[in-house]
Amino acid sequence: ENPGEGKREQWSSKTEFLLTVCGNVVGLGNVWRFPYLCYKNGGGAFLVPYLLYVGLCGLPLFLLETSIGQYTQQGIVTCWRSLCPLAEGVGRAELLILIYDSIIYLVILAWTLFYLVFSFSSQLPWASCGNTWNTDQCVDFSSLNHTANYTSKITTTSAATEFWERRVLAISGGIEEVGSVRWELMLCLLACWAVCYFCIWKGIRYSGKVVYFTATFPYLMLLVLLVRGLTLPGAWEGIQFYLYPDPVRLADPQVWMEAGTQVFFSYCIGRGSQTVLGSFNKYNNNCYMDSFWLCLLNGCTSFVAGFAVFSVLGFMAQKQGVSVAMVAESGPGLAFIAFPQAAAMMPLPQLWTVCFFIMLLLLGIDTQFVIMEGVITSFTDLFPVTLRRPRYREGFVLLFCLSCFLIQLTLITEGGIFVFQLIDYYGCSGACVLFVAVFESLAVGWIFGADHMEDAIKDMTAQRPCVLFRLCWRYFTPLVSLSSFILHMVDYKPLKFNRWYMYPDWAYALGWAMALSSILLVPLWGIGKICVGTGSLRQRLAVLCHPDDDLPLTRQGKCQNSEMETLQDINRI
């Protein structure tokens, strides 16, 4: 070991690992995506495909990613290089998806911080139409008479919508009209990056302490909002819309596809972040049981968050005299339009908006910590001699933050929301993650060997995983992921903004370039490794499918036959 090279870090305690993973998987998607998908796709019936995907893909891949990180003690790329050099492209694709994530995720936090600052105003700016940015079509729905004909509202916009579109984003006519940088958003973005940098720069010995607050406090805020929501008039109607089962919707393939995509997003699988967090564990940590409990917590949080969200939407629908379907939103529409508008109708509106945006900010910043740590650790493991030296890591983290910040300036211009949606829809799309998951499970299930993976988990935890995991890694997970990927491709629809704006052809080409950059990296990197190898094709494949000799079970001689087995498999093929 190089004398100037520092040692690889480990968690100070198991609690730090659990809280960090909890902060990663319990994020914005639990609050602003799952409840809406549940309502839209059959209410309680949606739980059938959701739980099926959790069992066949979510839990098996969550355990797989956490355990290979703990087993190899390596980041995303070097982990796969050690386990199965042929599948190194999987790690590189996951790293690229994480970089796309880091670019768009902090922009959401900047918007959230912007709203949080305005939540302390004596008069909430999204609660009235008398502001400079409002138009003649602006209507304060909270003051409308219940008997007002809703058809008259179709040509109008709410005060909350105008605040979001005209004050926060100042949306231009399209992606071609970039416009100027929104300096207030730039300051919010800078503040978010400063917080992230000083929590991450020293590694997990700093960020591991921060999560004691950032991972637990959102639960307190969620509890406060849940209690408040359930005590509002109209809450029960909202919850009925959320959970009322509609089994007919299960015949729609779109419902199953959205359930699968939500599981992959919510459990943060196919991105490599779980691998990085697992790599900081002690070798004998019981990652098997950890995975069960963390997945259970994630699912329960999503389910409970739905009660908080839809009780508030039910209240807002009753106040406006309309159906819950008219006010139900997901994503930024829920966070930055629907909820602020609903909170403005409550007594003490500032209190509830402050609670809501603090919760969103902390939910998001945890996930951003992990995204950044995933990228930084993976590069550090690729270049350990350089980046583990004193002060080199801090410099590299600063360089990464500044690079992302400069790229993000295009996302906080007047045309920035169009760029944001382009990266989100293509670069971080469910199709990319599903494609990675197919090869991830195939590499472990068939090349490294599902039985060897079970041996590795037993060696670490003294517990052999249930036989269902072996079946999932070999058959069910790749098959279900591949089917979902094909459905995504068949059902592809070009991105539209606000259901009306079609992007120019060059923007779609840029979007597909981002999507294919991670998808094609998986097979092309493997083909490249085969091409630069030496010996016959069979010999090259045998070397590329053999795990690193420094891995624990390989050192102990328990994987000695893997190369011979690989040659036999190649002969059979």
Disulfide bonds with the S-S distance in Angstrom:
Cys129-Cys138 2.06
